[in-house]
Amino acid sequence: MKLSTKIEGYNSNTSIDYHSKLMLVGSCFSDSIADKLSSHLFEVSSNPFGISYNPVSISNLISAIANQKYFEEDEFIQDKDLWFHYDLHSSFSEIDRSKLANAVNAKIQQAHQQLKEASHLFVTLGTAFAYELIASQQIVANCHKQNANLFEKKLLSTTEIYGSIEQLFQTVKALNPQLQLIFTISPVRHQKDGLIENNRSKAHLRTALFEFLDSHQDCEYFPSYEILLDELRDYRFYDRDLLHPNSLAIDLIWERFVNLYMNDSCKADMKTALSIFKSESHIAFQPESQEHREFLKKNDQRKTEFYNKYPHLNVR
């Protein structure tokens, strides 16, 4: 007896292993997958300028990284004691404007090199709703809790979304022609827009993205949205807010991700890597005990074998 519908009919022409260099951008779901990759010791960079939800802002940030568009001090805006930028996450704010500009531009330089060397770019689209700064008619990545009267909320059309995805594709391919792109749509529901409007938003993203994918055979889609909404389809897979996937759901989606992109040899090494990661995070109850010394010795042996096999990862 089948008690759930399983998402079928998707496959991949790409693979991920410990020689891969991964960059993930977009909504908070990208960070969830990046955390899983990091705990298995993959080389990964996630949202260098913080979470971004709408496709226009994601594309603009990728363009800034790829084209090394450095930020001038006069581009930052001051609110009370803090300086910020509408294209950047609120974690990029400082009392000292020069210090902020230098930190952001250093991050651009670092992210540019990571994107240039990346083997895979994983893009998560979160919402088709965006906020436009009325004064400049520019879509912002973050409103930074400024007065709502400064912005106009708009639902991006499928044409606008398609254009943003196309711009992102052309930008990264010009910098890194061998880069493999994987897109997904975040399964997180945006209740603040209203659940009916959230469904409109996701429909716009899905329509535009699949039109793009139909004409770009060298890009792929990972169905995280469909796995949660259609296959799992139960509130036991949601967090207490009933909007975000909980740890069990993320584990199940991660399992599908691994089965799709990693081969058996890589999966075996992933078990070793996760064991090393957990051991490094372990806090000993009796650090001077013989048992703990044996534990450390065993972990050191695992680390030596793992990093001898993948010396390029031994930068931790």
Backbone as a ProteinNet text record, in pm:
[ID]
protein_1_A
[PRIMARY]
MKLSTKIEGYNSNTSIDYHSKLMLVGSCFSDSIADKLSSHLFEVSSNPFGISYNPVSISNLISAIANQKYFEEDEFIQDKDLWFHYDLHSSFSEIDRSKLANAVNAKIQQAHQQLKEASHLFVTLGTAFAYELIASQQIVANCHKQNANLFEKKLLSTTEIYGSIEQLFQTVKALNPQLQLIFTISPVRHQKDGLIENNRSKAHLRTALFEFLDSHQDCEYFPSYEILLDELRDYRFYDRDLLHPNSLAIDLIWERFVNLYMNDSCKADMKTALSIFKSESHIAFQPESQEHREFLKKNDQRKTEFYNKYPHLNVR
[TERTIARY]
84.8	0	88	60.3	133.9	62.8	136.5	78.2	125.3	206.9	248	284.4	278.2	319.2	466	543.7	687.3	719.1	805.3	847.3	939.4	898.6	975.5	1008.7	1090.1	1110.5	1212.9	1295.3	1402.1	1535.8	1633.7	1766.8	1871.3	1995.6	2102.7	2211.6	2269.3	2386.1	2514.2	2502.7	2619.9	2641.3	2757.2	2787	2868.8	2862.2	2934.8	3021.9	3148.7	3238.1	3332.6	3436.2	3523.6	3624.2	3615.9	3693.7	3607.4	3479.5	3387.5	3406.6	3384.7	3384.9	3246.6	3174.8	3032.6	3002.9	2915.9	2864	2712	2650	2505.1	2456.6	2353.1	2299.3	2147.8	2086.6	1942	1882.1	1768.2	1692.3	1758.5	1696.3	1752.1	1763.6	1688.8	1700.2	1838.7	1898.9	2037.1	2131.4	2111.1	2196.2	2177.7	2054.8	2028.9	2108.2	2110	2185.9	2335.7	2376.3	2518.2	2567.8	2483.3	2521.7	2545	2461.4	2479.1	2610.2	2638.2	2763	2884.6	2877.3	2989.5	3014.8	2907.5	2924.9	2984.2	2979.9	3045	3177.3	3226.2	3360.5	3379.5	3271.8	3286.1	3336.1	3397.8	3441.2	3321.7	3269	3141.9	3141.9	3079.1	3054.7	2904.9	2847	2702.4	2668.6	2587.4	2534.9	2637.8	2739.8	2846.1	2796.5	2681.2	2625.4	2491	2471.8	2351.2	2237.5	2132.4	2015.3	1950.5	1906.2	1833.1	1720.4	1602.4	1485	1434.7	1434.7	1374.4	1480	1442.1	1539.6	1614.4	1553.7	1622.4	1740.6	1718.9	1826.9	1935.8	1896	1995.6	2083.6	2021.2	2095.2	2186.7	2137.4	2218.3	2342.8	2326.5	2440.9	2543.9	2494.7	2586.6	2661.5	2592.9	2658.3	2766.1	2736.9	2835.8	2959.4	2937.7	3049	3128.3	3058.7	3126.5	3203.2	3145.3	3206.8	3290.6	3307.8	3385.1	3341.8	3211.8	3154.9	3172	3272.9	3301.5	3209.7	3179.7	3087.3	3163.4	3112.2	3168.4	3105.3	3180.3	3130	2999.7	2986.5	2865.7	2741.3	2757	2641.8	2571	2637.2	2578.3	2488.2	2388.9	2287.5	2295.9	2277	2286.7	2149	2129.3	2007.9	2051.4	2027.1	2077.9	2230.9	2285.6	2431.4	2488.5	2403.2	2451.6	2442.3	2542.5	2541.7	2502.4	2426.8	2382.3	2365.2	2331.1	2306.3	2185.9	2099.2	1976.9	2002.3	2119.4	2149.9	2209.6	2234.4	2305.3	2221.1	2250.9	2183.1	2212.8	2124.3	2140.6	2264	2320.4	2444.6	2560.6	2544.1	2645.3	2605.3	2629.8	2604	2710.8	2746.9	2858.5	2837.9	2897.3	2900.4	2999.4	3108.8	3213.5	3189.5	3156.2	3122.8	3242.7	3359.4	3479.1	3510	3496	3519.6	3421	3294.9	3192.3	3223.7	3257.3	3288.3	3407.6	3508.8	3627.3	3593.5	3509.6	3470.8	3388.7	3295.3	3210.9	3294.6	3384.5	3465.8	3565.3	3614.3	3700.4	3620.6	3494.2	3406.6	3378.3	3361.3	3340.4	3460.6	3578.6	3700.5	3711.2	3681.3	3685.5	3580	3456	3346.6	3369.8	3431.2	3464	3555.9	3657	3750.2	3681.3	3594	3519.9	3427.4	3360.1	3270.9	3349.5	3462.7	3547.7	3599.1	3624.3	3679.8	3573.8	3449.7	3345.1	3315.9	3279.6	3234.4	3082.6	3013.8	2867	2815.6	2708.5	2636.1	2493	2450.8	2317.9	2236	2128.5	2050	1910.1	1873.2	1739.4	1656.9	1548	1455.9	1349.6	1329.8	1239.4	1101.1	1094.7	965.9	970.7	855.2	843.3	803.4	777.5	748.8	879.1	879.5	998.2	954.6	1050.5	1023.4	1107.8	1039.6	1105.3	1117.7	1238.5	1262.1	1203.4	1103.1	1027.8	1118.2	1209.7	1295.1	1381.4	1428.8	1519.8	1459.6	1342.1	1275.4	1365.3	1449.7	1536.3	1482.3	1485.6	1444.2	1553.5	1514.1	1610.3	1612.1	1725.9	1737	1687.2	1697.4	1661.5	1613.5	1499.4	1444.7	1504.4	1575.5	1643.8	1548.9	1423.8	1323.1	1303.9	1324.2	1299	1149.3	1108.9	967.4	904.7	792.6	726.5	686.5	668.7	630	739.5	860.3	970.9	967.1	883.8	886.9	749.9	756.7	636.2	655.2	562.6	569.4	511.8	582.4	534	555.7	467.6	481.9	551	672.3	747.6	674.1	672.3	610.3	701	646	727.6	834.5	804.8	903.3	1021	991.3	1097.8	1182.9	1118.2	1191.1	1279	1223.3	1300.9	1423.7	1403.1	1514	1622.7	1583.8	1682.5	1762.2	1692.7	1761.9	1856.9	1811.2	1895.5	2018.6	1999.3	2111.8	2211.7	2162.2	2249.7	2328.8	2260.3	2323.9	2434.9	2403.6	2502	2621.5	2595.3	2702.3	2800.6	2748.2	2838.3	2909.4	2842.4	2905.3	3016.7	3002.6	3110	3234.6	3213.4	3325.4	3381.1	3291.7	3329.1	3249.9	3296.3	3219.7	3187.9	3270.6	3249.9	3155.1	3109.8	3024.9	2894.2	2854.3	2728.1	2626.2	2509.4	2407.3	2293	2255.2	2142.4	2046.5	1921.7	1820.3	1721.5	1666	1554.4	1466.1	1346.5	1253.9	1235.8	1250.4	1243.1	1105.6	1101.5	972.9	914.4	988	938	822.3	714.1	597	608.9	577.5	588.6	450.5	417.3	283.8	257.2	363.4	342.4	280.5	299.7	236.3	92	52.3	-76.6	-57	-124	-100	-147.3	-254	-298.3	-194	-144.2	-41.9	89.4	120.4	239.6	231.5	114.3	98.4	110.6	60.8	81.2	229.7	299.3	443.2	519.1	493.5	563.1	527.9	402.5	362.2	440.8	462.5	541.7	685.9	742.9	879.6	888.5	794.3	797.3	780.4	686.8	662.3	785.2	842.6	959.3	1079.7	1103.1	1220.7	1212.8	1096.9	1087.9	1091.9	1044.2	1062.5	1210.9	1283.5	1427.9	1495.4	1463.2	1527.6	1496.9	1377.6	1342.4	1433.7	1490.3	1575.5	1723.7	1755.9	1895.6	1922.2	1962.1	1977.2	2096	2185.8	2302.6	2278.1	2153	2115.5	2018.5	2013	1929.6	1838	1738.9	1643	1643.2	1653.3	1638.6	1505.5	1417.4	1278.6	1257.2	1328.5	1308.3	1166.1	1113.1	976.3	875.4	889.8	794.4	807.6	930.9	950.3	875.1	885.1	817.6	667.2	627.6	486.2	402.2	460	381.5	411.9	537.6	575.1	559.3	614.7	604.6	466.2	423.9	283.3	214.9	280.9	224.6	288.9	212.2	266.7	369.9	382.9	488.8	626.5	633.1	760.4	788.9	707.1	726.7	770.3	837.2	878.3	755.8	778.8	667	590.3	655.1	585.7	496.3	502.4	422.6	453.9	569.5	608.9	741.5	836.6	970.1	979.7	1051.1	1074	1154.1	1116.7	1191.3	1314.1	1387.2	1513.1	1490.2	1378	1348.3	1327.5	1251	1226.7	1357.3	1440.1	1568	1655.9	1654.1	1730.6	1682.8	1552.2	1497.2	1528.6	1518.9	1553.4	1702.6	1784.3	1928.6	1959.9	1889.1	1909.2	1884.2	1779.8	1750.1	1858	1907.6	2014.9	2139.4	2175	2292.9	2275.9	2160.1	2137.3	2139.7	2105.1	2103.3	2242.2	2322.1	2446.7	2575	2570	2690.7	2691.8	2807.8	2818.1	2852.7	2860.4	2880.8	3014	3117.5	3249.2	3246.3	3181.7	3170.5	3088	2980.8	2896.3	2975.1	3062.8	3145.2	3238	3298	3385.3	3306.7	3182	3098	3072.3	3060.3	3041.9	3163.7	3281.8	3405.8	3412.1	3379.1	3385.9	3291	3169.9	3073.2	3120.7	3182.9	3237.4	3346.8	3432.3	3537.8	3475.4	3376.5	3309.5	3246.5	3176.3	3111.5	3214.5	3322.9	3428.1	3493.2	3512	3572.9	3481.8	3351.3	3254.4	3227.7	3282.9	3255.8	3322.6	3247.7	3301.8	3316.7	3437.6	3465.8	3419.4	3357.8	3318.2	3440.6	3531.3	3656.6	3772.3	3822.1	3923.4	4055.1	4083.4	4209.4	4198.9	4079	4058.8	4124.3	4153.3	4210	4112.9	3986.3	3884	3885.3	3898.8	3900	4028.2	4140.7	4265.6	4256.2	4189.4	4168.4	4076.3	3977	3883.2	3958	4044.6	4121.7	4217.2	4277.9	4371.1	4299.2	4181.1	4103	4060.1	4020.8	3978.9	4095.9	4212.3	4331.5	4367.1	4349.9	4377.7	4280.9	4151.7	4051.9	4085.7	4120.8	4155	4275.1	4377.3	4498.6	4465.3	4386.1	4350	4264.7	4170	4079.8	4157	4240	4311.2	4430.1	4478.4	4577.2	4511.6	4386.4	4311.9	4269.2	4236.3	4190.3	4273	4401.5	4489	4445.2	4376	4332.7	4227.4	4166.6	4065.9	4126.4	4251.9	4314.6	4360.2	4261.8	4290.7	4214.9	4160.6	4075.5	4160.2
-120.6	0	125.1	215.9	341.7	446.4	510.5	611.5	751.7	764.3	896.7	888.4	1002.5	1009.2	1046.6	973.3	996.3	1075.9	1175.5	1257	1173.2	1151.4	1069.3	1150.6	1091.7	1147.2	1257.7	1275.3	1374.2	1301.9	1348.9	1288	1397.2	1357.3	1455.5	1410.3	1507.4	1481.4	1529.4	1571.5	1620.4	1537.9	1549.6	1478.6	1570.2	1540.4	1617.1	1519.9	1559	1478.5	1572	1517	1599.1	1681.9	1675	1765.5	1883.2	1879.8	1985.7	2108.4	2224.6	2350.5	2411.3	2426.5	2457.1	2596.8	2667.7	2794.6	2787	2830.1	2829	2969.9	3013.8	3147.8	3142.5	3245.3	3255.3	3256.4	3189.5	3194.2	3112.7	3112.6	3042.5	2893	2837.3	2694.6	2661.9	2755.3	2735.6	2715.2	2793.1	2779.3	2643.5	2591.2	2459.9	2350.9	2355.7	2256.9	2281	2408.2	2440.5	2387.9	2396.9	2344.8	2193.9	2124.3	1979.5	1950	2024.1	2004.3	2033.6	2141.7	2178.5	2073	2016.6	1914.8	1786.2	1771.6	1657.3	1699.2	1816.9	1867	1894.7	1925.7	1969.5	2113.6	2151.6	2290	2370.9	2457.1	2522	2666.7	2752	2891.4	2916	2981.1	3002.3	3149.1	3204.5	3340.3	3438.9	3469.9	3558.2	3693.8	3738.8	3865.8	3847.1	3728.4	3702	3649.6	3609.8	3552.4	3655.2	3607.6	3692.2	3608.9	3667.4	3587.6	3600.7	3723.2	3740.4	3727	3680.1	3651.3	3773.8	3892	4012.6	4043.8	4040	4069.3	3963.5	3837.9	3730.4	3751.9	3782.7	3805.5	3927.2	4034.5	4155.9	4131.5	4053.7	4024.8	3937	3840.4	3756.1	3840.8	3936.3	4025	4108.9	4159.5	4238.6	4154.7	4028.9	3939.3	3906.9	3867.5	3825	3939.1	4059.5	4174.6	4259.2	4209.8	4280.8	4427	4444	4577.9	4620.4	4700.6	4742.6	4856.5	4861.4	4958.6	5084.2	5199.8	5327.2	5367	5440.9	5479.8	5557.9	5642.5	5725	5646.6	5516.1	5431.6	5381.3	5390.2	5340.2	5446.2	5399.3	5485.9	5473.9	5585	5584.8	5591	5507	5510.1	5504.6	5612.8	5627.6	5613.5	5513	5500.4	5410.2	5338.5	5234.4	5271.8	5227.4	5239.8	5104.1	5107.5	4984.3	5007.8	4900.7	4909.5	4821.7	4873	4799.9	4670.5	4655.2	4532.7	4423.5	4456.8	4365	4328.3	4212.1	4164.2	4256.5	4255	4343.6	4309.8	4190.2	4157.4	4243.5	4304.2	4395.1	4538.3	4572.8	4708.4	4741.6	4869.4	4911.8	5056.7	5089.8	5229.2	5307.8	5243.2	5307	5275.8	5377.8	5355.8	5305.6	5358.8	5315.3	5168.8	5131.4	4992.1	4900.1	4942.5	4862.3	4847	4956.6	4951.1	4859.3	4869.8	4785.1	4637.3	4608	4469.6	4411.5	4491.4	4445.1	4421.6	4512.7	4498.6	4382.9	4357.6	4240.6	4112.5	4115	3999.1	3977.4	4086	4073.7	4007.6	4050.7	3994.4	3845	3809.1	3668.3	3586.9	3638.2	3566.4	3555.4	3657.6	3653.7	3535.7	3517.4	3407.2	3272.8	3265.8	3141.9	3107.7	3209	3185.7	3147.3	3210.5	3181.9	3038.4	2986	2852.2	2745.3	2785.4	2691.1	2590	2471.2	2369	2369	2407.3	2407	2534.2	2589.2	2699.6	2653.4	2653.2	2608.3	2732.1	2758.4	2881.3	2847	2903.6	2881.6	3009.1	3001.7	3114.3	3105.1	3215.3	3210	3265.7	3382	3447.5	3534.6	3553.3	3644.6	3784.5	3801.8	3934.9	4008.7	4136.1	4218.3	4357	4428.4	4564.9	4660.9	4758.8	4858.1	4988.8	5041.2	5170.8	5279.3	5347.4	5441.2	5551	5600.8	5712.9	5678.1	5554.7	5515.8	5412.9	5359.2	5252.1	5128.3	5107.4	4990.3	4888.3	4762	4654.8	4631.1	4618.6	4602	4456.5	4416.4	4281.5	4278.9	4394.4	4400.9	4542.4	4553.2	4685.2	4744.8	4665.9	4710.7	4783.5	4739.9	4794	4944.9	4992.7	5134.1	5157.1	5282.8	5318.5	5254.9	5187.7	5118.1	5212.1	5340.5	5437.2	5461.1	5414.5	5430.8	5327.2	5224.3	5110.9	5083.3	5018.1	4964.6	4814.5	4739	4594.6	4554.6	4465.7	4424	4275.4	4215.6	4076	4074.4	4020.6	4016.9	3932.1	3978.5	3900.8	3785.2	3688	3575.3	3623.1	3728.1	3784.1	3844.6	3918.6	3978.4	3870.6	3767.5	3659.1	3585.7	3554.6	3487.7	3572.4	3702.9	3791.4	3792.6	3787.5	3785.5	3656.3	3544.3	3415	3409.4	3460.3	3463.4	3550.2	3664.7	3753.2	3682.9	3615	3540.7	3435.9	3361.7	3255.3	3311.8	3417.4	3475.5	3531.8	3590.9	3651.7	3547.2	3439.4	3339.2	3258	3236.3	3159.2	3238.7	3370.7	3454	3447	3437.2	3429.4	3287.6	3188.5	3049.6	2958.3	2939.2	2864.1	2720.1	2659.4	2519.3	2504.3	2613.7	2609.3	2536.6	2448	2375.8	2439.8	2474.6	2544.2	2449	2452.5	2375.6	2474.2	2474.2	2564.1	2484.9	2550.9	2494.7	2609.2	2574.1	2672.1	2638	2735.6	2712	2659	2553.1	2501.6	2584.2	2685.6	2769.1	2854.3	2853.6	2934.6	3073.7	3176.7	3314.8	3363	3333.9	3364	3513.6	3593.1	3737.9	3795.4	3727.2	3770.6	3723.6	3632.2	3565.3	3433.7	3329.2	3198.6	3192.4	3263.5	3268.1	3340.4	3453.7	3527.9	3450.1	3375.2	3291.1	3190	3131.7	3035.5	3103.1	3225.6	3301.6	3323.9	3361.7	3387.7	3263.3	3151.5	3028.1	2988.5	3012.1	2979.3	3061.9	3190.1	3275.5	3224.2	3188.4	3136.6	3008.1	2918.6	2788.7	2805.2	2889.5	2910.1	2967.2	3073.9	3138.1	3045.2	2977.1	2890.4	2774.7	2712.9	2598.8	2642.2	2762.6	2815.2	2833.4	2882.8	2899.6	2763.9	2668.2	2537.2	2464.1	2486.3	2422.9	2468.2	2586.8	2638.8	2638.6	2583.6	2576.6	2436.2	2349.8	2209.1	2182.9	2280.7	2260.8	2307.7	2336.4	2369.8	2264.1	2249.6	2144.6	2200.7	2118.6	2153.3	2044.6	2086.4	1992.6	2020.7	1919.8	1943.9	1949.2	2034.9	2044.8	2090.7	2183	2233.2	2119.3	2039.9	1932.3	1820.1	1792.7	1686.2	1719.1	1844.3	1881.9	1898.2	1969.8	2002.8	1886.1	1799.3	1692.7	1554.2	1529.9	1396.3	1383.3	1476.4	1469.2	1514.8	1631.1	1672.8	1648.9	1689.6	1665.9	1765.3	1819.9	1920.6	1865.5	1734.9	1680.1	1708.4	1751.1	1784.5	1934.4	2008.9	2153.9	2191.9	2306	2360.7	2414.5	2467.7	2514.3	2629.4	2702.9	2812.2	2762.4	2631.7	2567.5	2620.9	2685.1	2744.5	2689	2668.9	2621	2469.3	2402.8	2259.2	2237.1	2134.3	2105.8	2021.1	1984.8	1911.7	1777.4	1710.9	1583.1	1602.1	1704.2	1731.2	1765	1846.9	1883.4	1759.9	1672.7	1547.5	1462.8	1456	1374.5	1435.7	1568.4	1635	1620.7	1632.6	1613.1	1471.9	1373.3	1234.5	1218.9	1284.3	1279.9	1351.6	1462	1538.1	1450.5	1381.8	1294.8	1180.9	1117.4	1004.6	1046.1	1172	1219.9	1258	1322.7	1383.2	1311.1	1227.7	1163.9	1015.1	963.8	820.3	743.9	611.1	527.8	555.1	579.5	607.4	736.5	838	965.7	949.6	872.7	851.1	785.5	692.4	626.7	727.8	814.8	918	1019.1	1041.1	1133.8	1083.9	953.1	897.4	925.4	908.7	938.5	1087.4	1172.1	1317.1	1361.8	1308.4	1346.3	1301.2	1184.4	1134.7	1227.5	1275.4	1370.4	1500	1550.3	1675.8	1664.9	1554.9	1536.6	1521.4	1451.3	1433	1565.5	1652.3	1783.2	1870.8	1845.4	1924.3	1865.2	1748.4	1676.9	1746.2	1761.3	1817.2	1703.6	1680.5	1567.4	1594.7	1493.7	1504.5	1491.7	1401.7	1382.9	1386	1504.6	1517.3	1447.4	1417.9	1353.1	1201.3	1149.6	1005.7	928	801.4	712.5	694.5	685.5	668.6	785	907	1023.2	1028.4	987.9	984.7	885.9	773.9	676.6	733.3	807.6	873	971.7	1052.2	1150.3	1081.2	973.2	899.1	842	786	729	838.1	952.1	1061.5	1117.7	1129.6	1176.9	1083.2	954.4	856.9	874.8	893.6	917.7	1044.1	1151	1277.5	1261.6	1192.3	1172	1098.4	992.3	914.3	996.5	1073.1	1152.5	1262.4	1336.9	1448.8	1404.6	1284.1	1228.9	1199.9	1161.1	1133.1	1262.1	1364.7	1492.9	1606.5	1616.1	1715.9	1859.6	1885.2	2021.9	2072.1	1979.2	2019.7	2049.6	2014	2024.6	2167	2256.3	2396.6	2440.1	2344.1	2376	2389.9
0	0	0	-91.8	-97.7	-12.8	76.3	163.3	128.8	23.4	-22.4	-170.2	-236.1	-376	-381.3	-457.8	-465.5	-591	-575.6	-688.9	-776.9	-899.7	-993	-1117.4	-1202.9	-1335.8	-1344.9	-1242.6	-1253.1	-1236.3	-1307.9	-1300.6	-1318.4	-1322.8	-1330	-1424.6	-1494	-1578.1	-1511.7	-1388.3	-1316.9	-1190.3	-1132.5	-1008.1	-917.6	-788.8	-688.5	-610.2	-590.4	-507.9	-432.6	-372.6	-289.4	-369.4	-500.6	-585.1	-632.3	-598.4	-637.8	-549.4	-610.5	-536.2	-554.1	-444.3	-448.9	-396.3	-468.3	-419.1	-420.1	-310.9	-299.3	-269.2	-341.4	-321.7	-322.4	-259.8	-262.7	-123.8	-109.5	14.6	124.1	241.8	357.4	334	239	210.8	155.4	82.3	35.2	151.6	258.8	376	443.3	439	498.5	427.1	294.1	217	234.9	240	260	394.2	497.3	629.3	622.3	547.8	531.6	459	354.1	279.9	367.8	444.8	531.7	638.7	693.4	797.5	742	608.9	543.8	479.1	517.4	482.1	333.2	261.5	123.3	121.3	10.1	-8.2	-57.2	28	-2.1	46.5	-33	3.5	-8.5	92.1	91.9	115	24.6	38.2	94.1	15.6	65.7	112.9	63.8	110	179.6	235.1	311.5	226.2	293.8	227.8	136.4	20.2	-73.8	-133.3	-146.9	-179.8	-323	-375.7	-507.6	-618	-735.3	-840.7	-893.1	-889.6	-935.9	-845	-713.7	-618.4	-622.6	-636.8	-646.8	-769.1	-881.7	-1005.3	-993.8	-931.6	-917.1	-830.6	-724.3	-637.8	-709	-785.9	-863.3	-965.8	-1026.2	-1123.5	-1055.8	-935.9	-862.5	-831.3	-794	-763.1	-889.2	-993.7	-1116.6	-1181.4	-1178	-1244	-1148.5	-1026.4	-924.5	-914	-895.9	-878.7	-732.8	-709.3	-573	-529.9	-402	-346.6	-303.1	-344.6	-301.1	-167.5	-89	42.8	34.9	-69.9	-77.4	-119.5	-148.5	-181.2	-55.2	59.1	182.4	245.1	318.6	378.4	529.9	597.4	743.2	806.8	906.2	988	1134.2	1205.5	1342.1	1338.2	1407.4	1413.2	1304.6	1233.8	1144.5	996.6	920.6	775.6	715.5	605.5	541.9	392	320.5	175.5	142.1	58.2	25.3	-52.7	-112.4	-185.8	-97	30.6	119.2	239.8	294.6	414.4	532.8	631.2	747.3	830.8	812.1	882.7	833	714.2	661.1	698.1	822.3	870.6	973.8	978	1063.7	1107.2	1220.6	1263.7	1178.3	1139.4	1059.1	910.7	831.7	690.9	611.3	636.7	564.2	592.7	718.5	757.6	687.9	677.2	609.9	462.3	395.3	251.9	225.5	309.6	292.1	312.6	412.3	440.3	325.9	273.9	162.8	38.1	8.1	-113.2	-101.9	18.5	39.3	17.2	60.3	41.2	-107.1	-181.7	-326.3	-392.1	-354.2	-412.1	-380.4	-256.9	-217	-291.7	-296.4	-362.2	-512.8	-571.5	-714.2	-744.9	-663.2	-684.5	-663.9	-564.2	-538.8	-655.5	-710	-822.6	-947.2	-966.2	-1082.2	-1079.6	-961.3	-946.8	-919.2	-899.1	-859.7	-969.9	-927.9	-1022.4	-1034.7	-925.9	-922.4	-854.9	-910.4	-847.2	-825.4	-698.3	-658.8	-623.6	-698.4	-683.1	-632.6	-517.4	-462	-473.6	-550	-564.2	-455.3	-381	-266.9	-292.7	-359.8	-380.5	-505.5	-565.2	-679.1	-633.9	-505	-453.2	-426.1	-458.8	-438.2	-393.2	-331.4	-286.2	-367.5	-427.4	-512.4	-436.2	-431.7	-367.6	-458	-410.3	-494.1	-550	-470.1	-511.8	-632.1	-637.9	-746.7	-841.8	-805.2	-881.9	-895.8	-795.1	-791.8	-692.2	-732	-642.2	-539.2	-414.2	-306.2	-259.8	-204.8	-148.5	-4.7	64.4	205.2	236.4	302.5	334.6	461.7	538.1	660.1	756.7	759.2	851.5	836.3	713.9	687.2	668.7	668.2	657.1	532.9	552.7	442.5	329.3	359.9	257.5	152.9	183.3	88.8	-23.5	-7	-98.9	-159.8	-273.3	-335.3	-353.3	-298.7	-312	-446.9	-517.8	-649	-669.2	-744.5	-784.6	-920.2	-923.1	-1048.2	-1152	-1274.2	-1381.6	-1420.2	-1489.1	-1534.5	-1632.7	-1708.5	-1801.8	-1726.5	-1618.3	-1538	-1471.1	-1421.7	-1354.9	-1455.1	-1571.5	-1676.5	-1712.1	-1726.4	-1761.7	-1655.3	-1528.6	-1419.7	-1419.2	-1442.2	-1444.9	-1564.6	-1677.8	-1797.8	-1774.8	-1709.2	-1679.7	-1588.5	-1487.5	-1396.7	-1474.3	-1559.5	-1637.8	-1726.7	-1800.6	-1892.1	-1816.1	-1699.7	-1620.5	-1569.9	-1510.7	-1452.4	-1560.5	-1672.9	-1780	-1847.5	-1850.2	-1905.4	-1817	-1687.4	-1593.2	-1584.8	-1584.9	-1558.3	-1651.7	-1774	-1873.9	-1834.8	-1750	-1712.1	-1592.7	-1537.2	-1418.4	-1447.3	-1356.7	-1368.7	-1274.3	-1329.6	-1251.8	-1216.5	-1089.8	-1039.9	-973.1	-1018	-961.8	-877.5	-779.6	-704.8	-658	-616.3	-559.5	-413.1	-328.1	-184.1	-145.3	-63.6	-16.5	98	145.3	254.4	204.8	280.4	243.2	306.5	229.2	276	320.1	444.8	496	504.1	521.9	534.1	406.8	294.8	170.3	162.2	251.8	241.2	166.3	209.1	148.2	3.5	-28.9	-169.6	-253.3	-203.3	-275.7	-282.2	-176.7	-179.3	-293.4	-313.4	-422.9	-559.1	-570	-694.2	-717.9	-611.7	-620.7	-666.6	-601.7	-638.6	-782.2	-824.1	-961.2	-1062.5	-1033.4	-1122.5	-1131.3	-1015.6	-1015.7	-1097.6	-1075.9	-1143.5	-1294.2	-1335.4	-1478.3	-1547.3	-1488.7	-1549.8	-1549	-1437.7	-1427.2	-1525.7	-1538.4	-1629.8	-1776.6	-1806.2	-1942	-1970.9	-1871.9	-1886.9	-1904.8	-1819.7	-1825	-1955.2	-2009.1	-2136.8	-2250.5	-2237.3	-2344.8	-2307.4	-2190.6	-2145.6	-2092.6	-2181.7	-2146.1	-2054.2	-2039.2	-1953.4	-1810.2	-1775.3	-1638.1	-1586	-1454.7	-1395.4	-1288.1	-1253.5	-1148.8	-1042.7	-915.9	-804.9	-735.3	-722.4	-680	-529.2	-459.3	-314.5	-282.2	-362.6	-342.6	-354.2	-458.5	-483.2	-380.4	-336.3	-237.8	-109.3	-63	61.5	41.7	-63.3	-80.4	-131.1	-214.2	-275	-220	-187.2	-139.8	11.3	87	232.8	279.2	236.2	242.2	376.5	484.4	616.8	712.3	803.8	894.8	992.1	1003	1088.2	1029.5	902.9	838.7	842.1	918.2	928.6	1068.9	1075.7	1204	1277.6	1397.1	1479.1	1414.7	1325.1	1257.3	1144.6	1114.5	1009.8	870.7	855.9	727.9	677.9	768	730.5	747.4	658.8	679.6	807.3	884.2	1005.9	974.3	1077.7	1056.8	989.7	1020.2	956.3	806.2	768.6	626.6	554.7	617.3	555.5	539.8	640.4	629.5	511.9	493.1	384.1	247.8	238.9	112.5	85.6	189.6	176.3	127.4	178.8	136.6	-12.9	-61.7	-206.2	-285.4	-231.5	-294.4	-308.1	-201.3	-201.2	-300.6	-299.6	-390.4	-536.8	-562.6	-700.9	-749.9	-666.1	-713.3	-669.8	-567	-516.6	-550.4	-592.7	-621.3	-493.6	-503.5	-384.6	-317.1	-396.1	-339.1	-258.3	-313.3	-242.6	-115	-122.2	-4.3	108.7	74.1	175.7	243	163.3	219.6	301.8	265.5	340.6	482.7	498.3	632.6	719.4	660.3	732.7	766.3	669.2	689.4	799.8	801	904.2	1042.2	1045.6	1172	1223.8	1133.4	1171.9	1223.6	1150.7	1188.2	1327.4	1352.2	1482.5	1593.1	1562.5	1662.7	1698.7	1597.6	1621.7	1708.1	1700.8	1777.3	1914.9	1939.5	2063.8	2183	2291.1	2415.5	2514.9	2556.2	2644.5	2786.5	2848.3	2988.4	3080	3041.2	3114.6	3014.6	2979.5	2873.2	2903.3	3030.3	3065.6	3073.5	3047.2	3061.8	2948.4	2976.3	2875	2759.1	2792.8	2689.6	2591.2	2644.8	2555.9	2473.8	2531.5	2455.7	2339.4	2362.5	2255	2147.7	2194.5	2101.9	2012.1	2069.3	1992.1	1895.4	1939.7	1854.8	1732.7	1755.6	1645.8	1547.6	1601.9	1514	1434.5	1498	1426.7	1311.4	1333.5	1228.6	1111.1	1143.4	1038.4	960.6	1031.4	966.7	874.7	922.1	841.7	712.8	722.9	604.7	509	564.7	480.6	408.1	480.5	419.3	335.2	356.3	262.8	128.3	134.1	11	-58	22.6	-31.8	30.8	-4.1	60.8	36.8	-74.6	-103.9	-4.7	70.9	169.8	305.8	325.9	457	485.9	491.5	521.6	646.3	718.3	833.8	959.5
[MASK]
++++++++++++++++++++++++++++++++++++++++++++++++++++++++++++++++++++++++++++++++++++++++++++++++++++++++++++++++++++++++++++++++++++++++++++++++++++++++++++++++++++++++++++++++++++++++++++++++++++++++++++++++++++++++++++++++++++++++++++++++++++++++++++++++++++++++++++++++++++++++++++++++++++++++++++++++++++++++++++

